Amino acid sequence: MIGEWRKQFNQDFPFYFVQIAPYSKYDNTYDAALLMEAQTQSLAYPKTGMVVITDLVDNIASQHPIDKLTPALRLANLALADHYKKPIAVYNSPMYKRMEVSKGKINLYFDNAPNGFMVKGDKPTEFLIAGADKNFLPADVKVEKDKIVVSNPQIANPVAVRFSFANDAMANIFNKEGLPVNPFRTDNWEIIGVKIP
């Protein structure tokens, strides 16, 4: 779509968009998660940007969160910094960059969290971890300045992590600037039972 619109307008204009909100009433378990993943992948197009709003849902049974001002402000900061080159230090949500396995734990590294992370609540939520059997279990999470460390005592040799990878996941971890971590998964395993056109 981005490429077609640019072609029709004969202009390589910037394209900024809002990621869909968590919503509980999709037909399949991973419909929203896979769409969020596709939206994230579309950032590979040049001159694109995305605002994450997983923290702004007031009613998980509604596809349209009431708060429109906060997404608008996040979009404005994105456009001002990215396109107009205004001095806004951090204007993107943390994006998964890479992982490394060490001593039965997985270290996760991110872009857009130069000052570290903060958790709203008692402990981080929505992290799952799996071994080679592809059986995901809730992860124990330790937040450090430059990384997030996840583990589960039942998984001696972890190989994959999923974060907020569900239709209705509303996680509570942010960069220090208050932008929510983008949902992601480190695996590319087939999602059983989902109709992909």
C-alpha positions as CSV (number, residue, x, y, z in Angstrom):
1,M,0.0,0.0,0.0
2,I,2.8,2.4,0.9
3,G,4.5,1.8,-2.4
4,E,1.3,2.1,-4.4
5,W,0.3,5.4,-2.7
6,R,3.8,6.9,-3.3
7,K,3.6,5.7,-6.9
8,Q,0.1,7.3,-7.4
9,F,1.2,10.6,-5.9
10,N,4.5,10.4,-7.7
11,Q,6.2,11.4,-4.4
12,D,8.4,9.5,-1.9
13,F,6.5,11.0,1.1
14,P,7.0,9.9,4.7
15,F,4.4,7.4,6.0
16,Y,3.7,7.3,9.7
17,F,1.0,5.1,11.2
18,V,-0.4,3.8,14.5
19,Q,-0.1,0.2,15.4
20,I,-3.4,-1.5,16.1
21,A,-4.6,-1.6,19.7
22,P,-5.0,-4.8,21.7
23,Y,-8.5,-6.3,21.3
24,S,-10.0,-9.4,22.8
25,K,-12.6,-10.4,20.3
26,Y,-10.7,-11.6,17.2
27,D,-11.7,-15.0,15.8
28,N,-8.2,-16.5,16.2
29,T,-5.8,-16.4,19.1
30,Y,-3.0,-14.6,17.2
31,D,-4.9,-12.4,14.7
32,A,-3.8,-9.1,16.3
33,A,-0.3,-10.3,17.2
34,L,0.4,-11.3,13.6
35,L,-1.0,-8.0,12.3
36,M,1.2,-6.1,14.8
37,E,4.2,-8.2,13.6
38,A,3.3,-7.3,9.9
39,Q,3.1,-3.6,10.8
40,T,6.5,-3.8,12.5
41,Q,8.0,-5.5,9.4
42,S,6.6,-2.7,7.2
43,L,9.1,-0.4,8.9
44,A,11.6,-1.8,6.5
45,Y,10.2,0.5,3.9
46,P,12.2,3.8,3.8
47,K,10.7,6.9,5.5
48,T,8.2,5.0,7.6
49,G,7.5,5.2,11.3
50,M,5.1,3.6,13.8
51,V,3.5,4.6,17.1
52,V,2.8,1.8,19.6
53,I,-0.4,2.2,21.7
54,T,-0.5,-1.1,23.7
55,D,-0.7,1.0,26.9
56,L,-3.6,3.2,25.9
57,V,-6.5,0.7,25.9
58,D,-9.4,1.5,28.2
59,N,-11.6,-1.4,27.1
60,I,-10.1,-4.5,25.7
61,A,-13.5,-5.4,24.1
62,S,-13.4,-2.3,21.9
63,Q,-11.1,-1.8,18.9
64,H,-11.1,1.9,19.3
65,P,-9.5,3.3,22.5
66,I,-11.0,6.6,23.7
67,D,-7.6,8.3,24.1
68,K,-6.8,9.9,20.8
69,L,-4.6,12.7,22.1
70,T,-1.7,10.6,23.3
71,P,-1.3,8.7,19.9
72,A,-1.6,12.1,18.2
73,L,1.2,13.5,20.4
74,R,3.4,10.5,19.7
75,L,2.8,10.8,16.0
76,A,3.6,14.5,16.1
77,N,6.9,13.8,17.9
78,L,7.7,11.1,15.4
79,A,7.1,13.5,12.5
80,L,8.9,16.4,14.1
81,A,12.0,14.4,14.9
82,D,12.2,12.1,11.9
83,H,11.1,14.3,9.1
84,Y,11.6,17.9,10.4
85,K,14.8,17.0,12.3
86,K,13.7,18.7,15.5
87,P,15.8,17.8,18.6
88,I,13.7,15.2,20.2
89,A,16.0,12.6,21.7
90,V,13.8,9.6,22.0
91,Y,10.5,9.5,20.0
92,N,10.2,5.8,19.1
93,S,9.1,2.8,21.2
94,P,11.8,0.3,22.1
95,M,12.2,-2.3,19.3
96,Y,13.6,-5.7,19.8
97,K,17.1,-5.8,18.3
98,R,18.7,-9.2,19.1
99,M,19.0,-11.9,21.8
100,E,21.7,-14.0,23.3
101,V,21.4,-17.2,25.3
102,S,23.6,-17.4,28.4
103,K,23.6,-19.9,31.3
104,G,19.9,-20.9,30.8
105,K,18.7,-17.3,30.4
106,I,18.0,-15.1,27.3
107,N,19.3,-11.6,27.2
108,L,17.2,-9.3,25.1
109,Y,18.6,-6.1,23.5
110,F,16.6,-3.2,22.1
111,D,16.8,-0.1,20.0
112,N,15.3,3.2,21.3
113,A,15.9,2.7,25.0
114,P,19.2,4.6,25.6
115,N,18.4,5.4,29.2
116,G,17.0,2.0,30.1
117,F,13.5,0.8,31.0
118,M,10.8,1.3,33.6
119,V,8.0,-0.9,34.8
120,K,4.6,0.3,35.7
121,G,3.4,-2.1,38.4
122,D,5.0,-4.8,40.5
123,K,6.8,-6.7,37.8
124,P,7.0,-6.9,34.0
125,T,4.2,-8.8,32.3
126,E,3.6,-10.6,29.0
127,F,7.0,-12.3,28.6
128,L,6.9,-16.0,27.5
129,I,9.9,-18.2,27.0
130,A,10.3,-21.6,25.3
131,G,12.8,-24.3,24.6
132,A,13.2,-26.4,21.4
133,D,9.9,-28.1,22.2
134,K,8.1,-24.8,21.4
135,N,6.2,-24.9,24.6
136,F,5.9,-21.4,25.9
137,L,5.8,-20.7,29.6
138,P,5.7,-17.4,31.6
139,A,9.1,-15.9,32.0
140,D,10.8,-14.6,35.1
141,V,12.0,-11.1,34.0
142,K,14.9,-9.0,35.2
143,V,15.2,-5.5,33.9
144,E,18.7,-4.1,33.6
145,K,19.9,-0.8,32.1
146,D,20.8,-2.1,28.7
147,K,18.9,-5.3,28.4
148,I,16.0,-7.4,29.7
149,V,16.8,-10.9,31.0
150,V,14.2,-13.6,30.9
151,S,14.2,-17.2,32.1
152,N,12.1,-20.0,33.5
153,P,13.5,-22.7,35.9
154,Q,11.6,-25.4,34.0
155,I,13.5,-24.5,30.8
156,A,17.2,-25.3,31.0
157,N,18.0,-24.5,27.4
158,P,15.8,-21.7,26.2
159,V,15.7,-20.8,22.5
160,A,12.8,-18.3,22.0
161,V,11.0,-15.4,23.6
162,R,7.6,-13.8,22.9
163,F,6.5,-10.5,24.3
164,S,3.0,-9.2,24.2
165,F,2.4,-11.7,21.4
166,A,-1.4,-12.1,21.9
167,N,-4.5,-10.3,20.7
168,D,-5.2,-8.6,24.1
169,A,-1.8,-8.3,25.7
170,M,-1.3,-4.9,27.5
171,A,2.2,-5.0,28.8
172,N,3.6,-2.7,31.4
173,I,7.2,-2.1,30.4
174,F,8.5,1.2,28.8
175,N,11.6,3.0,28.0
176,K,12.5,5.8,30.5
177,E,10.8,8.3,28.2
178,G,7.4,6.5,28.7
179,L,7.0,4.8,25.3
180,P,5.8,1.1,25.5
181,V,8.0,-1.7,24.2
182,N,6.8,-2.9,20.8
183,P,5.3,-6.5,20.8
184,F,7.6,-9.1,19.3
185,R,8.7,-12.7,19.0
186,T,12.2,-14.0,18.5
187,D,11.0,-17.2,16.7
188,N,9.5,-17.7,13.3
189,W,7.6,-20.9,14.1
190,E,4.4,-21.6,12.3
191,I,1.3,-20.4,14.2
192,I,-1.1,-23.3,14.1
193,G,-4.8,-22.6,13.5
194,V,-4.4,-19.1,12.0
195,K,-5.7,-18.5,8.5
196,I,-3.1,-16.4,6.6
197,P,-4.3,-15.1,3.2
